[in-house]
Amino acid sequence: MKLMLHACCAPCSAPILESLDAQGIKPVIYYYNPNIYPLAEYQTRRDEIVKYAAKLGIDLIEGSYNHDEWLAAVKGHEHEPERGSRCLLCFKMRLKATAQAAAQMGCDTIASTLSSSRWKSLAQIDAAGEYAVADVKRVSYWAKNWRKGGLQQRRNELLKENGFYNQLYCGCEYSVRDEEK
């Protein structure tokens, strides 16, 4: 398997990367998160994962940050709650870009660190993953539940060990709104 791992942030990625390493899998990380707002938040999260990937010697590709494109993709769903239709559209956009990048890089499988968050719907992430690879030749989606096997506890340990910035919301301005309720 040549894996491209869509990564949302360093804290969620760290235990997954550790688990993959234990399985002999060295992924290419794809950081594509145009949903993150504001730009300073995006840059902070990006810088953390870039630094961590370099520490591990793992290749990282940064997708383009086009927040306006993301806003257009979720237009009409701004008032949906977390785990609502806006999230599914967001996941589809991000994982579709991951599948396309994987095909260009010669990777045959994609997965996402999004499925490590207990705040996200695994069903939505898996649906977005299957959607993403549907018309991308020679790329499949690995529907992996990264919440199992002690990875959530390990996430918290690695967060402290590495002094990662730990965000308090999903990333988009609408999730900030939901946190403020």
Stockholm file with secondary structure:
# STOCKHOLM 1.0

chainA/1-181         MKLMLHACCAPCSAPILESLDAQGIKPVIYYYNPNIYPLAEYQTRRDEIVKYAAKLGIDLIEGSYNHDEWLAAVKGHEHEPERGSRCLLCFKMRLKATAQAAAQMGCDTIASTLSSSRWKSLAQIDAAGEYAVADVKRVSYWAKNWRKGGLQQRRNELLKENGFYNQLYCGCEYSVRDEEK
#=GR chainA/1-181 SS CCEEEECSCHHHHHHHHHHHHHTTCCCEEEECCTTCCSHHHHHHHHHHHHHHHHHHTCCEEECCCCHHHHHHHTTTCTTCCTTSHHHHHHHHHHHHHHHHHHHHHTCCEEEEGGGGCTTSCHHHHHHHHHHHHTTSTTCEECCCCTTTTTHHHHHHHHHHHHTCCCCSSCSSHHHHHHHTC
#=GC SS_cons         CCEEEECSCHHHHHHHHHHHHHTTCCCEEEECCTTCCSHHHHHHHHHHHHHHHHHHTCCEEECCCCHHHHHHHTTTCTTCCTTSHHHHHHHHHHHHHHHHHHHHHTCCEEEEGGGGCTTSCHHHHHHHHHHHHTTSTTCEECCCCTTTTTHHHHHHHHHHHHTCCCCSSCSSHHHHHHHTC
//
